[in-house]
């Protein structure tokens, strides 16, 4: 039989998911130092929330970070030849959409 996660673990998962999303949003003015902190929290919490609605949130945080990092690494040098500017704008919109969507779902206690 599998053990059901305790309510305290559920609450902790919710709080840490919300904190991670807020750190993602605060990451822009802090040169993404807060974003790195959010990803570290997501990696640490991921095992504790396995099988709960919060697992989808931490997976979304981790994937958003890595996809943004890769696309950003490609787009920044391309900004010198103008092609990267629309790519960076699209990346910023996508990043903000995923972060705000996740934050709203976490506040409403829904899976990502």
trRosetta pair geometry for C-beta under 8 A, 3 or more apart (Angstrom, degrees):
i j d omega theta_ij theta_ji phi_ij phi_ji
2 51 7.5 -162 162 -136 140 165
5 9 4.7 -109 180 82 102 133
5 10 5.9 123 117 -55 117 85
5 49 7.2 40 -122 -136 160 49
5 51 6.6 166 -30 85 115 105
5 52 5.3 -39 25 -64 157 121
6 9 4.7 99 61 4 80 101
6 10 7.2 -139 102 -5 46 86
7 10 5.3 -52 -152 34 38 116
7 11 6.4 37 151 -18 68 102
8 11 5.8 -52 -148 37 33 110
8 12 6.2 33 152 -18 65 107
9 12 5.6 -54 -145 40 32 112
9 13 6.2 37 153 -23 65 105
9 48 6.2 -149 -155 164 109 98
9 49 7.0 174 160 -94 100 66
9 52 7.5 -170 121 -43 104 157
10 13 5.7 -54 -150 34 29 113
10 14 6.5 30 152 -19 63 104
10 52 6.1 -164 -108 -150 81 147
10 54 7.3 172 -143 -16 55 126
11 14 5.7 -52 -150 34 33 112
11 15 6.4 30 154 -16 66 106
12 15 5.8 -54 -145 38 32 109
12 16 6.1 26 158 -14 66 110
12 45 8.0 -160 132 -134 94 113
12 48 7.4 -54 101 135 123 139
13 16 6.0 -59 -142 42 27 106
13 17 6.2 30 157 -23 64 107
13 45 6.5 139 -120 180 71 120
13 48 6.9 -164 -80 107 97 101
13 49 4.1 109 -117 -99 133 127
13 52 6.0 89 86 95 175 146
13 54 3.4 -142 161 -6 124 175
13 57 7.8 131 165 50 95 130
14 17 5.8 -56 -148 34 27 111
14 18 6.5 24 156 -15 63 106
14 54 6.4 -113 -64 -86 50 123
14 106 6.2 149 -155 -175 69 87
14 109 6.4 -23 -114 -103 131 82
15 18 5.9 -57 -151 37 30 109
15 19 6.3 30 152 -18 66 108
16 19 5.5 -50 -143 38 34 114
16 20 6.2 39 155 -23 64 104
16 41 5.8 -163 -173 170 103 117
16 45 4.9 168 123 -93 151 156
16 54 7.7 67 66 -170 98 137
17 20 5.7 -54 -149 34 30 113
17 21 6.6 28 154 -16 64 104
17 45 7.7 -152 -61 120 68 157
17 54 5.4 -136 -48 -143 133 98
17 57 4.2 14 -136 132 130 153
17 58 6.8 -100 -100 -57 91 75
17 61 7.7 -155 -140 -36 72 134
17 102 7.4 -127 173 162 103 102
17 106 4.4 -161 117 -128 118 135
18 21 5.9 -54 -149 36 32 109
18 22 6.4 31 153 -17 65 107
18 103 6.7 83 -132 -140 65 75
18 106 4.9 -177 -72 126 73 133
18 107 6.5 90 -105 -71 117 71
19 22 5.8 -57 -148 38 31 111
19 23 6.3 33 153 -20 65 106
19 38 7.7 -171 122 -114 71 84
19 41 6.7 -106 99 170 110 168
20 23 5.6 -53 -148 36 31 112
20 24 6.6 39 150 -25 63 100
20 38 4.2 112 -155 -156 73 92
20 39 8.0 114 -152 -57 110 29
20 41 5.1 -152 -86 85 103 128
20 42 5.6 93 -137 -60 152 92
20 45 7.9 -116 -46 27 138 144
20 57 7.7 129 65 147 134 107
20 58 7.4 82 39 -106 173 71
20 61 5.3 -16 147 -120 135 157
21 24 5.4 -46 -153 27 36 117
21 25 6.8 31 151 -14 65 101
21 38 7.5 125 -49 -145 18 136
21 57 8.0 -68 -49 -171 110 112
21 61 7.3 -112 -73 -95 66 113
21 99 5.6 144 -154 -169 84 78
21 100 8.0 126 -177 -89 119 24
21 102 5.3 -167 -100 101 125 105
21 103 3.9 170 147 -80 151 90
21 106 6.2 -170 -8 20 143 147
22 25 5.7 -54 -153 37 36 109
22 26 6.2 30 150 -14 68 108
22 103 7.2 104 -57 -116 62 125
23 26 5.5 -56 -139 44 34 108
23 27 6.3 60 151 -49 62 94
23 34 4.3 -152 -167 166 80 95
23 35 6.6 163 137 -85 88 32
23 37 5.4 -113 -168 83 146 103
23 38 3.7 177 89 -65 124 106
23 41 7.4 118 27 17 155 138
24 27 5.5 -38 -159 1 30 125
24 34 7.4 -146 -62 118 16 97
24 35 5.6 65 -121 -113 54 81
24 38 5.1 -86 -55 59 74 178
24 61 7.0 -133 -60 -137 133 95
24 64 7.5 16 -133 107 143 137
24 95 7.8 -156 173 172 113 95
24 99 4.5 -154 114 -127 137 128
25 28 7.1 -36 179 3 41 104
25 96 7.9 74 -110 -126 83 77
25 99 5.9 156 -63 148 81 140
25 100 7.8 81 -83 -72 119 74
25 103 7.6 10 -33 -56 127 150
26 29 6.8 -62 -172 45 56 93
26 30 6.0 26 144 0 82 124
26 34 4.4 -50 95 111 100 170
27 30 5.9 -82 -140 54 32 98
27 32 4.5 36 180 -119 105 52
27 33 7.2 -177 -133 49 73 41
27 34 4.3 -138 -82 72 65 93
27 35 3.2 58 -124 -44 150 95
27 36 7.9 133 -125 -2 118 59
27 38 7.0 -75 -56 4 125 128
28 32 7.4 30 -84 -68 27 69
30 33 4.7 -90 140 41 109 95
30 34 4.8 82 60 -9 144 103
30 35 8.0 173 75 -6 103 80
32 35 4.1 -39 -159 32 78 125
32 36 6.3 85 142 -24 82 88
33 36 5.9 -49 -155 31 35 111
33 37 6.7 37 146 -18 63 104
34 37 5.3 -50 -151 35 38 116
34 38 6.5 45 148 -24 66 101
35 38 5.5 -49 -151 31 34 115
35 39 6.7 33 151 -17 64 102
35 65 6.6 155 166 -118 102 103
36 39 5.8 -52 -150 35 34 110
36 40 6.5 37 150 -20 65 103
37 40 5.7 -53 -150 34 33 113
37 41 6.5 36 151 -19 65 103
38 41 5.6 -53 -151 35 33 113
38 42 6.4 34 150 -21 65 105
38 61 6.2 -124 148 -172 104 127
38 65 7.5 -179 91 -75 101 128
39 42 5.4 -50 -147 35 35 115
39 43 6.5 36 154 -18 66 102
39 61 6.6 -172 -101 142 58 100
39 62 6.2 104 -144 -108 87 62
39 65 4.6 61 -90 -90 126 173
40 43 5.9 -53 -149 36 31 109
40 44 6.4 28 153 -16 65 108
41 44 5.8 -60 -148 40 30 109
41 45 5.9 16 161 -9 68 115
42 45 6.1 -62 -136 45 26 102
42 46 6.1 47 160 -50 62 99
42 58 4.3 160 -157 -153 86 85
42 61 4.2 -154 -93 90 150 130
42 62 5.1 -165 125 -55 137 87
42 65 7.8 -179 40 -7 149 137
43 46 5.9 -36 -146 2 26 120
43 58 7.8 168 -56 179 24 115
43 62 6.7 104 -68 -97 75 120
44 47 7.8 -70 172 26 32 97
44 48 7.8 9 138 -2 64 115
45 48 5.4 -68 -158 43 53 112
45 49 5.8 22 157 -4 88 115
45 54 7.4 -76 148 143 119 124
45 58 5.6 -154 89 -97 102 144
46 49 6.6 -77 -147 46 24 93
46 50 7.2 56 154 -64 61 80
46 55 6.8 77 -153 -134 68 71
46 58 4.5 -166 -90 127 79 144
46 59 7.2 100 -127 -61 114 66
46 62 7.3 12 -74 -35 137 139
47 50 5.9 -16 -158 -30 37 113
49 52 4.7 -87 -175 48 81 118
49 54 3.9 -76 -171 85 148 112
49 55 5.0 -170 116 -63 95 68
49 58 6.4 132 58 -2 132 135
50 55 5.7 75 -118 -94 33 130
51 55 6.6 97 10 -29 21 143
52 55 5.7 132 59 -16 62 92
53 56 6.3 -46 -175 26 51 109
53 57 7.4 50 135 -17 69 103
53 109 7.1 83 84 175 153 64
53 110 6.8 -127 -177 172 140 22
53 111 4.2 -121 -154 -75 89 80
54 57 5.1 -48 -157 32 53 117
54 58 6.4 45 151 -15 77 101
54 106 7.9 64 -116 -123 81 94
55 58 6.1 -59 -150 40 32 103
55 59 6.2 32 154 -18 67 109
56 59 5.7 -54 -144 40 31 113
56 60 6.2 35 155 -22 64 107
56 111 4.3 55 43 -169 148 98
56 112 4.1 -154 133 27 102 98
57 60 5.7 -56 -150 35 29 111
57 61 6.5 30 152 -20 64 104
57 102 5.8 121 -139 -162 85 107
57 105 7.3 -168 -91 96 103 113
57 106 5.7 78 -119 -84 146 106
57 111 7.3 -137 -40 -154 80 52
57 112 4.9 155 -84 -49 53 110
58 61 5.5 -46 -145 33 36 114
58 62 6.4 36 155 -17 65 104
59 62 5.9 -56 -148 38 30 110
59 63 6.2 22 158 -13 66 110
59 112 7.4 -146 64 34 89 147
60 63 6.0 -57 -140 42 28 104
60 64 6.0 32 159 -22 65 109
60 98 6.6 -164 173 -179 107 107
60 102 5.5 -180 108 -97 140 130
60 112 4.3 -162 -25 -167 147 166
61 64 5.9 -55 -145 36 25 111
61 65 6.5 27 156 -21 61 107
61 102 6.9 139 -66 178 80 166
62 65 5.9 -57 -153 33 28 112
62 66 6.6 15 158 -9 65 108
63 66 6.1 -59 -143 42 33 103
63 67 5.9 28 162 -15 69 111
64 67 6.2 -59 -139 42 25 106
64 68 6.0 24 161 -18 62 114
64 95 6.5 117 -179 -130 107 68
64 98 4.8 178 -109 119 132 147
64 99 7.0 147 165 -63 161 77
64 102 8.0 -99 -25 -23 153 147
65 68 6.0 -65 -149 39 22 109
65 69 6.2 23 156 -22 63 109
66 69 5.6 -51 -145 33 32 114
66 70 6.4 28 159 -15 65 105
67 70 6.1 -57 -149 38 30 107
67 71 6.2 19 159 -9 66 112
68 71 6.1 -60 -139 45 28 103
68 72 5.7 29 161 -21 65 114
68 91 6.2 120 -135 -175 77 107
68 94 7.8 -174 -91 94 92 106
68 95 5.2 65 -103 -94 133 116
69 72 5.8 -57 -141 40 22 111
69 73 6.3 25 158 -22 61 108
70 73 5.8 -55 -148 33 27 111
70 74 6.7 20 154 -12 62 106
71 74 5.8 -59 -153 40 34 108
71 75 5.9 28 154 -19 69 114
71 87 7.1 -150 174 169 99 104
71 91 5.1 178 116 -106 127 126
72 75 5.6 -58 -134 41 31 108
72 76 6.1 38 167 -31 67 102
72 88 7.3 71 -122 -116 70 82
72 91 6.1 152 -73 163 76 160
73 76 6.5 -39 -138 20 23 111
74 77 7.3 -73 -171 40 30 96
74 78 6.5 17 149 -11 66 122
74 84 7.7 -170 124 -116 63 105
74 87 7.5 -86 103 153 95 150
75 78 5.4 -71 -149 45 36 112
75 79 6.6 56 153 -44 70 90
75 84 4.3 132 -174 -155 64 97
75 87 4.1 -156 -118 110 113 119
75 88 4.7 154 151 -65 136 78
75 91 6.1 -128 -7 -14 164 145
76 79 5.8 -37 -161 2 34 116
76 84 6.4 168 -63 180 4 150
76 88 7.3 88 -77 -85 53 121
77 80 6.3 -38 -178 13 50 111
77 84 6.8 160 77 -64 38 154
78 81 5.9 -65 -163 50 56 95
78 83 4.6 -71 173 81 111 96
78 84 3.0 139 91 -58 86 104
78 87 6.3 30 85 35 137 144
79 82 7.5 39 -165 -91 38 16
79 83 7.9 -115 -81 65 25 54
79 84 3.7 -83 -55 81 55 125
79 85 5.5 95 -129 -61 80 68
79 88 6.3 17 -80 -22 113 138
80 84 7.3 36 15 21 52 130
81 84 7.1 89 55 -4 71 94
82 85 5.9 -40 -164 7 50 116
83 86 7.4 -62 -174 36 40 95
83 87 6.7 31 141 -12 69 120
84 87 5.0 -66 -150 47 45 118
84 88 5.7 48 154 -26 79 103
85 88 5.8 -52 -145 34 28 109
85 89 6.5 28 155 -17 62 104
86 89 5.5 -51 -145 37 36 113
86 90 6.2 39 155 -19 67 106
87 90 5.8 -55 -149 38 29 112
87 91 6.3 32 151 -22 63 107
88 91 5.5 -52 -145 35 32 114
88 92 6.4 34 155 -20 65 103
89 92 5.8 -53 -149 34 30 111
89 93 6.5 28 153 -16 64 106
90 93 5.8 -55 -147 38 31 110
90 94 6.1 30 155 -18 66 109
91 94 5.7 -56 -144 39 29 111
91 95 6.1 32 156 -21 65 109
92 95 5.7 -53 -144 37 28 113
92 96 6.3 24 158 -14 63 108
93 96 6.0 -59 -147 40 27 107
93 97 6.2 31 154 -23 64 109
94 97 5.7 -54 -146 35 28 114
94 98 6.4 24 158 -15 64 107
95 98 6.2 -59 -149 38 26 106
95 99 6.2 20 156 -15 63 113
96 99 5.7 -59 -142 41 30 110
96 100 5.9 22 163 -13 68 111
97 100 6.3 -61 -141 41 23 102
97 101 6.0 23 160 -18 62 113
98 101 5.8 -56 -141 39 25 112
98 102 6.2 25 159 -18 62 110
99 102 5.9 -58 -149 38 26 110
99 103 6.3 27 154 -20 63 108
100 103 5.6 -52 -145 36 32 113
100 104 6.3 33 156 -18 65 104
101 104 6.0 -56 -149 36 28 109
101 105 6.4 23 155 -13 64 109
101 112 7.6 80 121 -158 98 78
102 105 5.8 -59 -145 41 31 108
102 106 6.1 32 156 -22 67 107
102 112 5.4 -8 -115 -121 87 103
103 106 5.7 -53 -144 35 29 111
103 107 6.4 29 156 -19 63 105
104 107 5.9 -54 -149 36 29 111
104 108 6.3 15 156 -5 64 112
105 108 5.8 -65 -144 49 31 104
105 110 4.4 -92 -160 75 84 97
105 111 6.8 -40 168 97 129 22
105 112 5.7 135 90 -109 154 41
106 109 7.5 30 -176 -79 33 33
106 110 7.8 -96 -61 50 21 63
